[in-house]
């Protein structure tokens, strides 16, 4: 067993079974598996004979040492897969000493789950055939051959601090479109390279290099979705180039984060991505960022905002064996050509919850002064770090992480050399200083309109976004929900008073009815009227009340007062359990009502005294209009009375609280306005306007932490609300938080553009429908006109004219009669 240090951990890859296998010689070929990682062979399995059903049991285990202190690191595991090559052992022929072998296919094991904190995982990976292999399917729909693989480590490769504070960066380079016309596929083979640097640890940067771009003449779009590829050369099976379950999906230009995502760029991009020449990579490179590197990455984005992504072209030259000196000479004779740079705005990665940016970015000539001014980067990845960075990768192989170059030393030597030249001759010094700022080849990128499309993705957002549940909880803590009003139990006396008032009103109405029937003088000489006459008048009065419906109207008028007595005085709100209990209660209630009726009737009033003028009940909308009129007339006291009257009538209506709060803001009573808005929010904690107004008042009261919670909660509840995003942006502007202000305003503009586009689409659809209906109506009218003309007889009258005239005459006569 391999000896490992205390810091090393053994990574084991076990191939258990193979399925749907075939060979070139016979139905039961002899095969073995070869495992490779990081350009090193880990071992070969035993030679296993494949069964007639196409299965084989290998039970082959290979391993390598993971040692972050020196050797295989997390970066290697992140972007370098394990290759499992299936090789067939051909039968020996006569007089043949050595065995002949034939490569059948390759399988790729992605070790990314280990970097994400897993200890072991099992997977069935496809075995990609090499060209001409018998494993190639003869027709679509046939089951593909695969291998069962298990990967394990004795313990997690990441510490708890690395899991919580670290991150995984994925950079995908898709293509460079509209490249200069001087890029032609004929002539010397060129290696098109793109590179950038990211902090891998606190002390060194990690160079990400994309090489071997393919120059295409254009004529058609790149298909989507298409698989992402490993940044590795010399893969035997073409299908093994593709990263499992990783695809480029593209998307609308308007949803991108780059420079060319406006409506006016659509036509140019459509032409560039379908007709013009382009260089394609479709490569994904990964880099693990430890906690200190995450902090450094975040700080560098905040300080620099723009990130330089360099592009260049170098001749693809393979070094002959045993001629290292000649190769070194060739290096020096091949300087960089067409050195350009794209400035990628990385600020969106500092927006809360953002883990991915993708977009198109213009390519400009690489000029030291411009690059330093925009990115604060004082060295070039390709030029200042030496050509070894390019030549180490151009021969094919894994793009391994490199230590941060001694840039300071190179820059120091350059400065010394430049100063010595300047001391010798001022003219020469000027030429030496101006040379780096002159890049005619790079200027061709600008003239051609070249741009690159790339994607940068993180496993975790650099700035976590508050969850909607957390924001709702914070709002609930600040403003507890307002419980529904409890039933009032102290209104028994008022219920009885209302009953008295209704009795008096009804008795007065009955008395008026009696006076209208028998006259007022009858009541004054009541003692002279015998009992029979009174009984007869009573019968006549009852009959008139019943016939006119006034009796039932009086009952309905009295019913509400009786119900209030039952609820408020006797506290009866649920059905009775049995009939006996009901009858007992009715008897008791009847006695009480009759007694109270007598009390009310005994309170007699002279006939000439008029009753109280009935109150005119105004609706809530009328009160609002009255309050607005008072505001216009600057009668704020009267307006307050109307607003408060609305609140008294309907205290559970949050719109009333918002209106009163807005009135309080008008009168500069911010404390009362805040109280009104908070009461409205307590009635409905998902009401967007209440949240926004509470946020505005919190800013006015300088409670900035609460204001941010209110505004964020509003954007979470309604992400398409333009006003919510705008107010959030204004809040961040007050806080001098430029990055989040930019995020909020960008989202507000995006939602506004979407709404405008939807309105235009709706309007155009309505216009098309109207024009369609108009044309259809015109066609029908034309057809009916043709029919009418064809029905006219030789005397200019239709065949049914006489009948129509005969029918029209009685209609006209009836009309005149009604007139």
C-alpha positions in Angstrom: 0.0 0.0 0.0 1.2 3.5 -0.8 2.8 5.4 2.0 1.0 8.7 2.7 2.0 11.6 4.9 0.0 12.8 7.8 -1.4 15.6 5.6 -2.2 13.3 2.7 -5.5 11.4 2.1 -6.0 8.5 -0.2 -8.6 8.9 -3.0 -9.8 5.5 -4.2 -11.5 4.9 -7.5 -13.1 1.4 -7.9 -14.5 0.1 -11.1 -16.9 -2.7 -10.3 -18.8 -3.8 -13.4 -19.2 -3.1 -17.1 -22.3 -3.4 -19.2 -23.2 -3.6 -22.9 -19.5 -4.3 -23.7 -18.3 -5.5 -27.1 -14.9 -6.3 -28.7 -13.4 -6.4 -32.2 -12.6 -10.1 -32.1 -15.4 -12.5 -31.1 -18.3 -12.1 -28.7 -16.2 -12.6 -25.5 -13.2 -10.3 -25.8 -10.5 -10.0 -23.2 -10.3 -6.4 -21.8 -8.7 -4.5 -19.0 -9.2 -1.0 -17.5 -6.4 1.7 -17.3 -6.9 4.5 -14.8 -5.2 7.9 -15.4 -5.2 11.1 -13.5 -3.2 14.3 -13.9 -1.3 12.8 -16.8 -0.2 9.9 -14.7 -1.2 6.3 -15.0 -2.7 5.0 -11.7 -2.7 1.4 -12.7 -4.2 -1.4 -14.9 -6.8 -3.9 -13.9 -6.6 -7.6 -14.4 -7.5 -8.9 -17.8 -11.2 -9.9 -17.7 -13.2 -11.8 -20.3 -16.4 -10.2 -21.2 -19.4 -12.5 -21.0 -21.6 -13.2 -24.0 -24.3 -10.9 -22.5 -21.7 -8.0 -22.6 -21.0 -7.8 -18.9 -17.7 -7.9 -17.0 -16.7 -7.8 -13.4 -13.5 -5.9 -12.9 -13.5 -5.0 -9.2 -10.4 -2.9 -10.0 -9.3 -0.2 -7.4 -6.8 2.5 -8.1 -5.8 5.4 -5.9 -3.8 8.6 -5.7 -2.7 10.8 -2.8 -4.5 14.1 -2.1 -2.0 16.4 -0.4 -2.8 20.2 -0.4 0.6 21.0 1.1 2.3 19.8 -2.1 1.0 17.6 -4.9 -2.6 17.0 -5.8 -4.7 19.9 -4.5 -8.4 20.8 -4.4 -7.9 22.8 -7.7 -6.7 19.6 -9.4 -9.7 17.6 -8.1 -12.0 20.4 -9.2 -11.1 20.6 -12.9 -9.2 17.4 -13.6 -11.2 14.1 -14.1 -10.1 10.5 -13.8 -9.9 8.8 -17.2 -10.8 5.1 -17.4 -9.7 3.7 -20.7 -11.0 0.3 -21.8 -8.4 -1.7 -23.8 -9.0 -4.9 -25.6 -6.2 -7.6 -25.7 -6.2 -9.1 -29.2 -5.5 -12.8 -29.6 -1.9 -13.7 -30.5 -1.2 -14.7 -34.0 1.4 -17.2 -35.1 5.0 -16.2 -34.5 3.8 -13.1 -32.5 5.8 -12.5 -29.4 4.0 -9.4 -27.8 0.3 -8.9 -27.3 -1.5 -6.4 -29.4 -4.0 -4.1 -27.7 -6.8 -2.0 -29.1 -8.4 1.0 -27.3 -12.2 0.6 -27.3 -13.3 3.7 -25.3 -12.9 6.1 -22.5 -15.0 7.0 -19.5 -14.7 10.2 -17.4 -15.1 10.4 -13.6 -15.8 13.9 -12.4 -14.3 14.3 -8.9 -16.3 17.5 -8.1 -18.4 15.9 -5.4 -15.3 15.4 -3.3 -14.6 19.1 -3.5 -18.2 19.8 -2.5 -17.7 17.9 0.8 -18.8 14.4 0.0 -16.9 11.3 1.3 -18.1 8.8 -1.3 -20.3 8.5 -4.3 -21.3 5.9 -6.8 -22.2 6.5 -10.4 -22.8 4.7 -13.7 -20.7 6.6 -16.3 -20.9 6.1 -20.1 -18.1 4.5 -21.9 -17.4 6.8 -24.9 -16.1 4.9 -28.0 -13.0 6.0 -29.8 -13.4 6.4 -33.6 -13.8 3.1 -35.3 -14.4 1.2 -32.1 -16.9 -1.7 -32.1 -18.6 0.1 -29.1 -20.0 2.7 -31.5 -23.8 2.2 -31.7 -24.9 1.1 -35.2 -28.3 2.8 -34.8 -29.9 5.3 -32.4 -31.8 4.0 -29.4 -29.4 1.2 -28.7 -28.2 0.9 -25.0 -24.8 2.5 -24.5 -22.0 0.7 -22.7 -21.2 2.0 -19.2 -19.1 1.3 -16.2 -20.1 1.2 -12.5 -17.7 3.3 -10.5 -17.3 4.1 -6.8 -15.1 6.9 -5.5 -14.3 7.3 -1.8 -12.0 9.0 0.6 -11.4 8.1 4.3 -12.7 11.5 5.5 -13.8 14.8 4.1 -11.1 16.6 2.1 -12.4 20.0 3.3 -12.3 21.2 6.9 -15.4 22.8 8.5 -14.0 26.2 7.9 -13.4 25.5 4.2 -16.9 24.1 3.8 -18.5 27.2 5.4 -16.2 29.9 4.0 -14.8 28.4 0.8 -16.3 28.5 -2.6 -16.1 26.9 -6.0 -15.6 29.1 -9.1 -16.6 27.9 -12.6 -15.6 29.9 -15.7 -17.1 28.9 -19.0 -15.7 30.5 -22.2 -18.1 30.0 -25.1 -16.8 31.9 -28.1 -15.3 35.0 -29.6 -17.6 36.4 -32.3 -16.9 38.8 -35.2 -13.1 38.2 -35.1 -10.8 40.2 -37.4 -10.8 39.4 -41.1 -7.0 38.6 -40.9 -7.9 35.5 -39.0 -7.9 32.8 -41.7 -7.8 29.0 -41.4 -5.0 28.7 -44.0 -1.3 29.1 -43.3 0.4 28.2 -40.0 -1.8 26.6 -37.4 -2.6 29.2 -34.6 -3.4 28.6 -31.0 -6.1 31.0 -29.8 -5.8 31.5 -26.1 -7.9 33.3 -23.5 -6.8 33.7 -19.9 -7.6 35.4 -16.6 -6.4 35.2 -13.0 -8.4 34.7 -9.8 -7.1 34.5 -6.2 -6.8 30.8 -5.3 -5.4 31.5 -1.9 -4.5 34.7 0.0 -0.9 34.6 -1.3 -1.2 33.4 -4.9 -3.4 33.7 -7.9 -4.7 30.9 -10.0 -4.4 31.4 -13.8 -7.3 30.1 -15.8 -6.2 29.4 -19.4 -8.5 28.4 -22.3 -6.5 27.3 -25.3 -7.0 25.5 -28.7 -9.9 27.7 -29.8 -11.4 26.6 -33.1 -11.7 29.2 -35.9 -14.9 28.9 -37.8 -16.0 30.8 -40.9 -19.6 31.2 -39.7 -22.7 30.6 -41.7 -24.9 29.2 -39.0 -25.5 29.6 -35.3 -23.9 27.5 -32.6 -26.4 24.9 -31.4 -28.0 25.2 -28.0 -28.0 23.4 -25.7 -24.5 22.1 -26.3 -22.2 20.4 -23.8 -19.4 22.1 -22.0 -15.9 20.5 -22.5 -13.0 19.8 -20.3 -10.0 22.2 -20.6 -7.8 19.2 -21.4 -6.1 17.9 -24.6 -5.2 14.5 -25.8 -8.5 12.8 -24.9 -8.9 9.7 -27.1 -12.7 9.4 -27.3 -14.5 12.5 -28.7 -17.4 12.0 -26.3 -15.1 12.1 -23.3 -14.4 15.7 -24.0 -17.8 16.6 -22.6 -18.3 17.4 -18.9 -21.2 15.2 -17.6 -24.5 17.1 -17.0 -23.0 20.5 -18.0 -24.5 22.4 -20.9 -24.5 25.8 -22.5 -28.1 26.9 -22.9 -27.8 30.4 -24.1 -30.8 32.7 -23.5 -32.3 36.1 -24.5 -29.8 38.9 -24.9 -31.8 41.1 -22.6 -31.3 38.8 -19.6 -27.5 38.8 -19.9 -25.2 40.8 -17.7 -22.7 41.9 -20.3 -22.2 45.0 -22.4 -24.3 44.0 -25.4 -27.7 43.3 -23.9 -29.7 46.3 -25.2 -32.3 46.3 -27.9 -30.1 48.2 -30.3 -27.5 45.4 -30.1 -29.8 42.6 -31.1 -29.4 43.0 -34.9 -25.6 43.2 -34.6 -25.4 40.1 -32.4 -27.7 38.1 -34.6 -25.5 38.8 -37.6 -22.2 38.2 -35.8 -23.4 34.9 -34.3 -24.8 33.5 -37.5 -22.8 34.9 -40.4 -19.4 36.2 -39.3 -16.3 34.3 -38.3 -15.9 33.2 -34.8 -13.6 31.3 -32.5 -15.3 28.6 -30.3 -14.0 27.0 -27.1 -17.0 25.8 -25.1 -14.6 25.0 -22.2 -15.3 25.1 -18.5 -12.5 25.6 -16.0 -13.0 25.3 -12.2 -11.1 26.7 -9.3 -11.5 26.2 -5.6 -11.3 29.4 -3.5 -10.4 28.9 0.2 -12.0 31.3 2.7 -9.1 33.8 2.5 -9.3 33.8 -1.3 -13.0 34.4 -1.1 -12.5 37.5 1.0 -9.7 38.6 -1.4 -11.9 38.0 -4.4 -14.7 39.9 -3.0 -12.5 42.9 -2.0 -10.8 43.0 -5.4 -14.2 43.1 -7.1 -15.3 46.0 -4.9 -12.1 47.9 -5.5 -11.6 47.2 -9.2 -15.1 46.4 -10.5 -13.7 45.4 -14.0 -11.7 42.2 -14.5 -9.2 41.8 -17.3 -9.7 38.8 -19.6 -6.9 38.6 -22.1 -7.0 37.1 -25.6 -4.1 36.4 -27.9 -2.9 34.2 -30.7 0.4 32.2 -30.9 1.6 29.8 -33.5 1.1 26.2 -32.5 4.6 24.6 -32.5 5.4 21.2 -31.1 8.9 20.8 -29.6 10.9 18.0 -31.2 12.4 15.4 -28.9 15.9 16.0 -27.6 16.0 19.6 -28.9 15.1 21.7 -25.9 17.6 24.4 -26.8 16.0 24.9 -30.2 12.6 25.0 -28.6 13.7 27.7 -26.2 15.0 29.7 -29.2 11.7 29.3 -31.0 9.9 30.6 -27.9 11.8 33.8 -28.0 11.2 34.3 -31.7 7.4 34.0 -31.4 6.0 37.0 -29.5 2.4 37.5 -28.8 0.2 38.6 -31.6 -3.3 40.1 -31.6 -3.1 40.8 -27.8 -6.5 42.0 -26.7 -8.4 42.3 -23.5 -12.1 42.3 -22.4 -13.2 44.2 -19.3 -15.7 42.0 -17.5 -17.9 43.8 -15.0 -17.8 41.5 -11.9 -19.9 43.8 -9.7 -23.1 41.7 -10.1 -21.4 38.9 -8.2 -21.6 41.2 -5.1 -25.4 41.6 -5.4 -27.2 39.7 -2.7 -28.0 36.1 -3.8 -26.3 36.4 -7.2 -24.2 33.3 -8.1 -23.9 33.6 -11.9 -23.2 36.2 -14.5 -23.1 35.6 -18.2 -22.8 38.0 -21.1 -21.0 39.4 -24.1 -18.0 41.8 -23.6 -16.2 43.9 -26.2 -12.5 43.1 -26.9 -10.1 46.0 -26.9 -6.4 46.2 -27.7 -4.2 45.5 -24.7 -2.6 48.8 -23.6 -0.9 48.9 -20.2 -2.1 52.4 -19.3 -5.7 51.6 -20.2 -5.7 48.3 -18.4 -4.2 49.7 -15.3 -6.7 52.7 -15.3 -9.7 50.4 -15.6 -8.7 47.3 -13.6 -5.8 48.5 -11.4 -3.9 45.5 -12.8 -0.2 46.3 -13.5 0.9 43.2 -15.3 -0.2 41.0 -18.2 -1.0 37.3 -17.7 0.5 36.3 -21.0 3.3 38.9 -21.5 4.7 39.6 -18.0 4.5 36.0 -16.6 6.5 34.6 -19.5 5.6 32.4 -22.4 6.0 29.3 -20.3 2.4 29.8 -19.3 1.3 29.3 -22.9 3.8 26.7 -24.0 3.2 24.5 -21.0 -0.4 24.2 -22.2 -0.2 24.3 -25.9 1.3 20.8 -26.3 -1.9 19.4 -24.8 -2.5 18.3 -21.3 -4.2 19.3 -18.2 -4.4 23.0 -17.3 -2.7 22.7 -14.0 -2.7 25.5 -11.4 0.5 27.6 -11.2 2.0 29.6 -8.4 1.6 33.3 -8.6 4.5 34.6 -10.8 7.1 36.9 -9.3 5.6 39.8 -11.1 7.2 42.4 -8.8 10.6 41.1 -9.8 9.8 41.3 -13.5 8.4 44.8 -13.1 11.4 45.9 -11.1 13.8 44.6 -13.7 11.7 46.4 -16.4 11.8 49.6 -14.5 15.6 49.4 -14.0 16.1 48.7 -17.6 13.7 51.6 -18.6 15.4 54.0 -16.3 18.9 53.2 -17.6 17.7 53.7 -21.1 16.1 56.9 -20.2 19.4 58.2 -18.6 21.2 57.5 -21.9 18.8 59.2 -24.2 15.6 61.0 -23.6 14.4 60.3 -27.1 14.9 56.6 -26.7 13.1 56.7 -23.3 10.0 58.3 -24.9 10.0 55.6 -27.5 10.2 52.8 -24.9 7.4 54.4 -22.9 5.2 54.8 -25.9 5.7 51.3 -27.3 3.4 49.4 -24.8 0.6 51.9 -25.6 0.7 51.1 -29.3 -1.1 47.9 -30.4 -2.1 48.0 -34.1 -3.0 44.3 -34.1 -5.2 44.6 -31.1 -6.9 47.6 -32.7 -8.3 45.2 -35.3 -10.6 43.7 -32.6 -12.3 47.1 -32.2 -12.6 47.6 -36.0 -14.2 44.2 -36.4 -16.5 44.6 -33.4 -15.1 41.5 -31.7 -16.7 40.3 -28.4 -16.4 37.3 -26.2 -19.2 35.4 -24.5 -18.4 33.9 -21.1 -20.0 32.8 -17.9 -18.8 33.0 -14.4 -20.5 30.9 -11.7 -20.1 30.3 -8.0 -21.4 27.5 -5.9 -22.5 30.0 -3.2 -23.3 33.7 -3.5 -20.5 36.0 -2.2 -23.2 38.1 -0.5 -26.0 35.9 0.9 -29.5 37.1 0.3 -32.0 37.2 3.1 -34.7 34.6 2.7 -38.3 35.8 2.5 -39.1 33.8 5.6 -36.4 35.7 7.5 -37.7 39.1 6.3 -41.3 38.2 7.2 -40.2 37.2 10.6 -38.3 40.4 11.2 -41.3 42.5 10.0 -43.5 40.5 12.4 -41.2 41.2 15.3 -41.2 44.9 14.6 -45.0 45.1 13.9 -47.0 42.2 15.4 -50.1 41.3 13.4 -53.2 43.1 14.7 -55.7 40.6 16.2 -59.3 40.9 15.1 -61.5 43.1 17.3 -63.0 41.2 20.3 -66.8 41.1 20.7 -68.0 43.9 23.0 -69.9 42.7 26.1 -70.5 46.1 27.7 -73.1 47.4 25.3 -76.3 46.1 27.1 -77.4 49.6 28.2 -76.9 50.9 24.7 -78.9 48.0 23.2 -81.8 48.8 25.6 -81.6 52.5 24.7 -81.7 51.6 21.0 -84.8 49.5 21.7 -86.5 52.5 23.4 -85.7 54.7 20.5 -87.2 52.3 18.0 -90.3 51.9 20.2 -90.8 55.6 20.2 -90.2 55.9 16.5 -92.7 53.2 15.7 -95.3 54.4 18.2 -95.1 57.9 16.7 -95.5 56.4 13.2 -98.6 54.5 14.3 -100.0 57.6 16.0 -99.6 59.5 12.7 -101.4 56.7 10.9 -104.3 56.9 13.4 -104.5 60.7 13.0 -104.6 60.4 9.2 -107.5 57.9 9.5 -109.7 59.4 12.3 -108.4 62.9 12.8 -106.5 64.5 15.7 -109.7 65.8 17.4 -110.8 62.2 18.2 -107.8 61.7 20.5 -108.6 64.8 22.5 -112.2 63.7 23.2 -111.2 60.1 23.9 -113.2 60.0 27.1 -116.5 60.6 25.2 -115.9 57.6 22.9 -117.3 54.3 24.0 -115.3 51.1 24.1 -117.0 49.6 21.0 -116.0 52.6 18.8 -112.4 52.3 20.1 -112.4 48.6 19.4 -113.7 49.2 15.9 -111.1 51.9 15.2 -108.4 49.5 16.5 -109.6 46.8 14.1 -109.6 49.3 11.2 -106.1 50.5 12.1 -104.7 46.9 12.2 -106.4 46.2 8.9 -104.8 49.2 7.3 -101.4 48.5 8.7 -101.5 44.9 7.5 -102.9 45.8 4.0 -100.3 48.5 3.4 -97.4 46.4 4.6 -96.4 48.9 7.3 -96.9 46.3 10.0 -94.2 44.1 8.6 -92.0 47.1 8.0 -92.3 48.0 11.7 -91.4 44.4 12.7 -88.3 44.5 10.5 -87.4 47.9 12.0 -87.7 46.5 15.5 -85.9 43.2 14.8 -82.4 44.6 14.8 -82.9 46.2 18.2 -84.2 43.0 19.7 -81.3 41.0 18.3 -78.9 43.4 19.9 -80.6 42.9 23.3 -80.3 39.2 22.9 -76.6 39.4 22.1 -75.5 42.2 24.3 -77.8 41.8 27.4 -78.4 38.1 27.4 -75.1 37.1 25.7 -76.8 34.5 23.5 -74.8 33.8 20.4 -75.1 30.0 19.9 -78.1 27.8 19.2 -80.1 26.4 22.1 -79.6 22.8 23.0 -83.3 21.8 23.3 -86.8 23.2 22.6 -87.6 23.6 26.3 -84.6 25.9 26.9 -85.7 27.9 23.9 -89.3 28.4 25.1 -88.1 29.4 28.6 -85.8 32.0 27.1 -88.5 33.4 24.7 -90.9 33.8 27.7 -88.3 35.7 29.7 -87.4 37.8 26.7 -91.0 38.6 26.0 -91.6 39.9 29.5 -88.5 42.1 29.4 -89.5 43.6 26.0 -93.0 44.4 27.1 -91.8 46.0 30.3 -89.3 48.1 28.3 -92.0 49.0 25.8 -94.1 50.4 28.6 -91.2 52.4 29.8 -90.7 53.9 26.4 -94.4 54.6 25.8 -94.8 56.3 29.2 -92.2 58.9 28.1 -94.9 60.9 26.4 -94.2 64.1 24.4 -96.6 66.9 23.4 -97.8 66.6 19.8 -96.4 70.0 18.8 -92.9 69.1 19.7 -91.1 67.7 16.7 -88.9 64.7 17.0 -85.2 64.8 16.5 -84.0 65.3 12.9 -82.8 61.9 11.6 -79.1 61.7 11.0 -78.0 61.5 7.4 -75.6 58.6 7.2 -72.7 59.3 4.8 -70.7 56.5 3.1 -67.0 56.0 3.6 -66.3 57.1 0.0 -68.2 60.3 0.6 -66.2 61.0 3.8 -63.0 60.5 1.8 -64.2 63.1 -0.8 -65.2 65.5 1.9 -61.8 65.1 3.5 -60.0 65.7 0.2 -62.2 68.8 -0.4 -61.2 70.1 3.1 -57.5 69.5 2.2 -57.8 71.5 -1.0 -59.4 74.3 1.0 -56.6 74.0 3.6 -59.1 73.2 6.3 -57.0 70.5 7.9 -58.9 70.3 11.1 -62.2 69.4 9.3 -60.2 67.0 7.0 -58.9 65.2 10.1 -62.4 64.9 11.5 -63.6 63.2 8.3 -60.5 60.8 8.2 -61.0 59.9 11.9 -64.7 59.3 11.2 -63.7 56.7 8.6 -61.4 55.0 11.0 -64.1 54.8 13.7 -66.5 53.3 11.3 -64.1 50.7 9.8 -61.0 50.3 11.9 -60.1 47.1 10.1 -59.8 48.7 6.7 -56.2 49.4 6.0 -56.9 51.8 3.1 -58.4 54.2 5.7 -55.2 54.0 7.7 -53.1 54.7 4.6 -55.2 57.7 3.7 -55.0 59.1 7.2 -51.2 58.5 7.3 -50.8 60.3 4.0 -52.8 63.2 5.4 -50.5 63.2 8.4 -47.5 63.4 6.2 -49.1 66.4 4.4 -49.5 68.1 7.8 -45.8 67.1 8.7 -47.0 64.9 11.6 -44.5 62.1 10.9 -45.0 60.3 14.2 -48.7 59.9 13.7 -48.1 59.0 10.0 -45.7 56.2 11.1 -48.3 55.0 13.5 -51.0 54.9 10.8 -48.8 53.0 8.3 -47.7 50.5 10.9 -51.3 49.8 11.9 -52.1 49.3 8.2 -49.2 46.8 7.9 -50.3 45.0 11.1 -53.7 44.3 9.4 -51.9 42.8 6.3 -48.2 42.1 6.5 -48.0 41.2 2.8 -49.4 44.6 1.6 -46.8 46.1 -0.6 -47.8 49.8 -0.2 -47.9 49.5 3.5 -44.4 48.0 3.5 -43.0 50.7 1.3 -44.6 53.5 3.3 -43.3 52.1 6.5 -39.9 52.0 4.9 -40.1 55.6 3.8 -41.2 56.7 7.3 -38.3 54.6 8.8 -35.9 56.6 6.6 -37.4 59.9 7.7 -37.1 58.8 11.3 -33.5 57.6 10.5 -34.3 54.0 11.4 -32.2 52.7 8.5 -32.0 49.1 9.5 -35.7 48.8 9.7 -36.1 50.6 6.4 -33.9 48.1 4.6 -35.9 45.2 6.0 -39.2 46.8 4.8 -37.9 47.5 1.3 -36.3 44.1 0.9 -39.4 42.4 2.1 -41.4 44.3 -0.5 -39.1 43.2 -3.3 -39.3 39.6 -2.2 -43.1 39.6 -2.0 -43.4 41.3 -5.4 -40.2 41.0 -7.5 -41.8 42.8 -10.5 -42.7 46.0 -8.6 -40.7 48.8 -10.1 -41.5 51.2 -7.3 -40.2 48.8 -4.7 -36.8 48.4 -6.5 -36.5 52.1 -7.0 -37.1 52.9 -3.4 -34.6 50.3 -2.4 -32.1 51.9 -4.8 -32.7 55.3 -3.3 -32.2 53.9 0.2 -28.8 52.4 -0.8 -27.9 55.7 -2.4 -28.5 57.4 0.9 -26.3 54.8 2.5 -23.6 55.4 -0.1 -23.7 51.7 -1.0 -23.0 52.1 -4.7 -23.0 48.4 -5.6 -26.4 47.6 -4.2 -27.8 50.9 -5.5 -26.7 49.9 -8.9 -28.3 46.4 -8.4 -31.6 47.9 -7.3 -31.8 50.5 -10.1 -30.8 47.9 -12.7 -33.5 45.5 -11.6 -36.1 48.4 -11.6 -35.1 49.3 -15.1 -35.3 45.7 -16.2 -38.8 45.3 -14.8 -39.9 48.6 -16.3 -38.6 47.5 -19.8 -40.4 44.2 -19.4 -43.7 45.9 -18.6 -43.3 48.4 -21.5 -42.6 45.4 -23.8 -45.6 43.6 -22.6 -47.7 46.7 -23.0 -46.5 47.1 -26.6 -47.2 43.4 -27.4 -50.7 43.7 -25.9 -51.3 46.9 -27.9 -50.1 45.4 -31.2 -52.2 42.3 -30.6 -55.3 44.4 -30.0 -54.6 46.5 -33.1 -54.2 43.3 -35.2 -57.5 41.9 -33.8 -59.2 45.2 -34.5 -57.9 45.3 -38.1 -58.9 41.7 -38.6 -62.4 42.3 -37.3 -62.7 45.4 -39.5 -61.6 43.6 -42.6 -63.9 40.7 -41.9 -66.8 43.1 -41.3 -66.0 44.9 -44.6 -65.9 41.5 -46.4 -69.3 40.5 -45.0 -70.7 43.9 -46.0 -69.4 43.6 -49.5 -70.9 40.1 -49.9 -74.3 41.3 -48.5 -74.2 44.2 -51.0 -73.6 41.8 -53.9 -76.5 39.7 -52.7 -78.8 42.7 -52.4 -77.9 43.8 -55.9 -78.5 40.4 -57.3 -82.0 40.3 -55.7 -83.2 43.6 -57.4 -85.7 43.0 -60.1 -86.0 44.8 -63.5 -88.1 47.6 -62.0 -85.5 48.3 -59.3 -87.5 46.4 -56.6 -86.6 43.2 -55.0 -88.7 40.1 -55.3 -89.9 40.5 -51.7 -90.7 44.2 -51.9 -94.4 44.0 -51.9 -94.5 41.6 -49.0 -92.1 43.9 -47.1 -94.2 46.9 -47.8 -97.4 45.1 -46.7 -95.7 44.1 -43.5 -94.3 47.6 -42.9 -97.6 49.4 -43.1 -99.2 47.9 -40.0 -95.9 48.4 -38.1 -96.0 52.1 -39.1 -99.6 52.4 -38.1 -99.0 50.9 -34.7 -96.1 53.3 -34.2 -98.2 56.3 -35.0 -100.9 55.0 -32.7 -98.5 54.8 -29.8 -97.2 58.2 -30.6 
